[in-house]
Amino acid sequence: MERSRGRVMFWKGIMARIFVLSWLVSILILGIFVIAIIPEQKRDLQEALSSKARGISSSLQGVTAGAALSEDYSSVVEQCLQVLGGDEAIDYLVVTKKDGLSVIVEKTGWRTERLDGFWQPSEHKTYAGIQMVPLFGHRAFHFATPFDYSAIQWGWIHVGLSLASYDVSVQRVYHRTGLIAVFCLALSLIVSVVYARWQVRPILSLQAVVGQVANGDLAARAAIHSGDEIESLARSFNTMADSLLQRNQILESVRFAAQQFLATPDLQAAIVEVLDKVGHAAQASRACVIQTASDPGGDTDSLLRCDWAVSGAGAGMNGADPQDHVWAGGLPDEWTRQLSHGEVICVRRPDQGNAGPAPACAPAQSSILIPIHAGSGWFGFLRFDDCGRERDWSEAERDSFRAVAGMCGASITRYRAQRALLEAKETLETRVTERTRELQDQVHAKELALAELAKAQQRMIEMSRLSGMAEIATGVLHNVGNVLNSVNVSTTIAIGKIREFRVDNLLTAIDMLQQHDDDMAAFLRHDPKGQRLIPYLAKLGKSLQEEREVALTELGRLEDHVGHIKTIVATQQNYAKVSGLIEGVCLAELVEDAFHIVQPSFERHGVRLERDFEDLPQFAADKHKILQILLNLLRNAKEAVKQSEHESRFIRVSIRRHGDDRVRIAVKDSGIGLAQENLTRIFAHGFTTKSDGHGFGLHSGALAAQQMSGSLWAESDGPGRGAVFILELPLDRGQERNVA
């Protein structure tokens, strides 16, 4: 049911937007194609008519030249009648002298008449086009060419062609183009649906795996091979799930160690079983307990007490008598000092030094040494080796190893106390009562410590589980969800701009032209609407071009938001170690980008944005982290203003240089304000003043500011008086020069 609900949500969200956008793009391209191809087809048909009329006029020029000499037009009439009789497409032929005397030849007969105006153009050049012929009272393709004889402008030859076949051809063009357009629309609809489903399928798969992990199935993994950012997100999720699973296994091994040390009377056997459990959980190759002792010369010798090894890493003792197993050489002085002071040591390739194991064992690639304190003194240390690879031991592993070492030290102390008690009973019976009381006090104290330690370990297990779930759920879903809201805003604006294209006005103008096909020239010259039509079309084209540029700008911002998503996903792996892309940043432009993302929401709630920017040069910084912090501060400020009863609902963002090497961005609101005790608590993980908050946004913003060598803090005069959040970042001169 959850999976079905997720599919419905995605169909209403990302999938629907991808489908609508891709289909609208297809419709737009198809519309441009249709608008461009139909006039081109009509132009080709008119070119064919013009070529035919030019050939007819050329055939009449020879006969007309003879008539110009003899003043006998009978041969001209005879030739015109033959041409008319030989081609049904010819409507009329008119030969006009310069003085206006014209020979008019039609299919019904011929006549002479004096014509002027239309039949004697003012410019001495060839004319051709579809128009209404006044003499005959109907539309025709009229072709007029001047006739010169012996460099004398003698007159004009006019050829009129019927438009019957032309109109049929134009109708065919419209019909075929319409069929192709309908087919392409249907095909683009199918392709858009398939493309949208293909794009959303990896996200749905990842969502299902996240749900399984959230329900406690830590072995679930995302198998996505899309070759894009979703696959990178899936790999990061799998890595976090692996870390969480390993952490749980280690914590389970710590719980097992507490039970073994408390329940097993044989300390040697308990230590071996604990090393086996913890070593497998930490994916170590070998583990051992080393007892240290100082020789008469002051050097520290290491005596192997217990060890465990996986198959292939070297034979362990597995509980055999270890008294004579001594490491080759002593510990380095620096290691001795650190371990005696309770410090954990992590080393790589430790066997190349003096503290290496026996030659029969495989060399370690990475090792960790944890001190064991028994009572008030240093007993030795616990060592874990990885013989297969060099690795960094995680904080969870270090904390778990410390807990095991502490329990081991407590068990050794208890074992020593028990052995000392037996010795005291054998040697000094008179001191039994006093010594027994002392030992009992020690045992009781250690047992209390062990009980407290067990409780602490149980709390640590629960906190670790909650922390792991928070890392996955809040880290990925909150940050990616915030930027996806911005993507949704940019997509909505782009679609809105495309919908605002005034195509209806263009269609109205085209319909008006089609209504006046029979009297196009007269309509454009004399009708008031026709006279305004051409300038209107020019303005409409310019307006469509401007709206197209706005839509392209929004799509560019959408591309920036997708890049921001990629950076947010990368930061989920390790906030403290990941370094983002350092590039030249103009704070004014960055704040304007943030305004643009939140503008629709602010306008919807009647919140006024105010700017107070000081001119600053570009400087090198992580642009995406700054934008993430600004978006979170602006959204929090909007929520505070919404809850306020002030009539003035505003948010003011100011940019100021602070000193020579710092810059401050202040986000001030007229909202509900903050209590003094919450000015620092709001940056703690999990703390929130909102009923639907999660306490992660400001915490992650403070971490991001620290990673950029900056800081984030809040100021407020109290509840009901608004608040201001200040982000301070370094502005280094050297960085400015490098950016320039």
Steps between C-alpha positions, in 0.01 A plus 500: 500500500785742585669427166171566315450824691854608411437436132184714511690783673777493240243494219351817649843654549827452313364256241211729406731801468749313282216371281332841461827682433624251239161491326472880496848521345392249232181699431698825476750350253216351294317835494812681380547235229141537378517880501823490298415225248154615378610844369799334336270252315272782384804696381614201290156472338503872413852467357369227269217728381745786448733281294212387281376857448853615412522232228166606352602868495828409329311316224286809435790747486606396146151549354457824691827632355362447147178679592702790637650551148192440286231633733307183408375318811324213331805279532516584872134405546547177304804401705319580829199290401726207417672528838165521684363205311804287576497541882186500719693657786542832310217739596577805286772676293524878474747696283502871591677779309654793675213726386244269671370317192469135608416168331298289747476129418278266706369150444167653388655737245714806460460876492699823501462760769694784653629404844708689755587486870518131590610398146781760478710475818701805601828309536659338196547144639333159506210441744353167608255395772153383595255787504152618404498610131259798469433454127375141537366517858663186641828377659782386274875465490586822317838525324603833341825558315613810305558464123779708348573519129825655373566652843154661489248428777221376275254364758410205728408135460259369768440129561222379731504140627207320665533423876290181493795259506691731739214500752474119482876468559483736799215297651710185459791668680275594792348150512836315493657738750204456735521120483876509567446738793235275660724195458800679650291625795385148578852362463649773722232430763597132514874577501455763776314254724763228444785747560344633822446148637858407410638805679297443819552120529843523678362750752206271579740209546718704737192614692394137555846408636500805732162382632643155570794647692265732689299193603811335644626289208862620502602233248292662222708656222415711196590332170485795261717516186370810325845653446394842635468691828229259623750212478753712696233571760419127520869414548526761777187362663639144482825621656311664787286189545816284510650730762183488705483120476866465602447744787207294627706184476781663698259625766346152518849359554553752783177382664621141458833596662321647801299182543806273463715693744221498754382140453816297414727414793794404276653837405731352235213326318279810529767722345550258206124486432470879524795552261338261252165679514638854487760411234236358265270799557782749426615294196847472655750229409658452843444614860705452812544614859856611587630542855789741546780481756818698561837323512785600736643724228182707483382369160143382453448137394175371352360163603230345279215384727215405263456520127252416227542490121281427200600226257805604295614781730736283705446234768365640827558345840125458561537454874834316516750588772640839389762559766798453268358686195680833501504751212826557318637814664324751726251780437627837374531754779242730341245217480566410864441861610177535301355168611584559864310829484191330357544606137394279206764441232416433133791400275556364152749220428603475867697176442776696323606642839607351828149402613434238236354156574671168463621416148247217471216753478395690189614867504233753602405783265313703765489466878331667794633480859263571791642529855370269775502640854450256784431668831718808533778382266563433134473129423573493126304553183250343265612476135292443183671443163373510141737292283308555177490878454594835642198656671387781725337374817165676549396682815236234567767229484733697728225561756403132492862390540540738796191346660637147450838606640328658800298185567814290454687717752211475744496121462877483549465711812229273629710193412801646682285582798366148514849351470635735766217395727592134464866577571404701806295213637794260454768719662351742756189373671506783752455761223223312320217711633660838418631387163173335408311821578738699280473254216124489530488877483714491189291226341181686585637821354608323183168322471322833534732641235427204275127544553525868413717411204241248376227764531718751315565247225127437464434874474781528247344225289165681496658839429707351221190351340319834522806682368533264206135537410530877533804503269311313230148641540563863594830542314384376161127576514522845662781651290402339169134578576581871552677529166228296325255767620718754321506277190120487519481880517730548196310235303166661586626842390637360172173319425304813591709709260449248221127500566500878474623484139240697308450234235122559512554856376716369216232246405238779508712708260547200267125432510436864408733466199330177394161671512628753246673263256285635217576869565834482681657805335196720550462383860861582589493838319155639574345316795595658840555158652715391208713814522575424869559129445861507368634727781311288753663181368843663532434597863357156571814330363723720719283420804520125432880527471522680839276239667719226352812664651329513842412130476859412402629700799276299734625174348857619566410558865347151505835361385673688787257346751576149369874570550415615853323164563815317394712701745251441786507124438881501514501685835299223672805266507709701744428863597835542665722369219329583174623811324265650242586680180679828578416765242460874464187617684315831463288521815246745352431269207485197731246670728295601195498135390372402845231773475395365163458148641283607796321794328177313408452373855570846647253669265238238584528583871532878454861522624705793364869445415739790561862533384788690655818396315847649523715471188754222558748329269472134418673258736569127502243290688268201476204649314264210564552497878435875523184464290382209719545709816323804349201295382459346844522841673250657257249219545531513881453879487187458286351255752576743784334792311195285421446435872548866594209742552695804373345689212843554348604162356852535363836322477812712447830354379812714537858440386780686681879473516615442858858612542748433223462126464141411598154544347164469673161405354214593734143367455262713711126434535197657668390162637425358843859534627699267726537457873850566637545139611434375147754720319763224517281194550339537156829393338509169688411184309137403558393828672213688336239760599256393226233236547588339167875563515777243515789700644746432218500810275676750729730228636619407149530872413728560801713199401526626141606846624772346720629294204542830308693652798197714581225511764123527529315651797166660592400824673159607632357755745248243620170340397289713268792727398637315200839338462815530290723212391859596407728292277865611516752374243869566435585751226866437426690745274706219351185315411363814334807527280483132408137530402573810291 
